[in-house]
Every structure is written in C-alpha cells, then in structure tokens.
Amino acid sequence: MAAITHQAMVIYLDQARSIGPNSQFATRVTRNATTGQNRRIGINENLAREIMELHTLGVHGGYNQTDVTEFAKALTGLTIMNQQRAQRGGSVTIGQTYFEESFHENGPRNILGKFRDILMAAITHQAM
C-alpha cells in the first residue's frame, strides 16, 4: 500500500491526473473556464502497470492489458492535495496523497478474473 500512496509515485507516474472519464468531475467539468479549451481528462495506466509489473505479479505475471486498464480505473481518485482543493476545506494537508471521490471511475472492476467494487471495498476496508 505504501508504494501506491507515496507522493513520489503518485506524482512521478502521473496518477494525480488520472480521472475517470465518467466520473462526477468529468461529467461536470469538460472545459477550462479560463482558456475555453477542453480539459484532458482520462485514465493514466502508469501506476497500475508499475504495481502489477514491479511490485506484485512481475512482467509475465498472468495479467493482460484489460487487467491493467481495469486496475487503473480502480485507482482513479488517488491524487495529491493541491492549494486550490485545500482552499475548499478538509483535513488533508497540501502535498498529501488522498482519495478524491469525484475523480473516481465508479463501478465494479474485473481484475484478474475477480469482480469487485473497488470504491466500496476501500470505504468499508474489505480485502480485495
């Protein structure tokens, strides 16, 4: 868990920008109010792949691209508190890793052949 939530991993592997395309955030914010340009919203697979390849299963660990994509969707919402979000209140310190539910791609995920609602598991602290 420490490798997944460490600020260096979240920032270096661009997890902080991984937002579910069907998340609450994505459905309400598609254009940047300042520039008028479309925001780049999407899932980043870097952290999911690193965890599967380097920290758990290995390069030939029996997973496929679909597993990586599903795991990346499960990780959406894991981000770093920034100054703008901190001004809205809350108990998370700037620079700290936290779960932003509005960024999360909801729904059950099929990872390695097992279906699980990752958000509900995290909220209720159930093992995956």
Secondary structure, DSSP 4 states (H G I P E B T S, - for coil): -HHHH-HHHHHHTTGGGB--TTSHHHHH--B-TTT-PBP--B---HHHHHIIIIIIS-TTSS--HHHHHHHHHHHTTEEE--HHHHTT--SPPTT-EEE-GGG---S-EEETTEEE-HHHHHHHT---
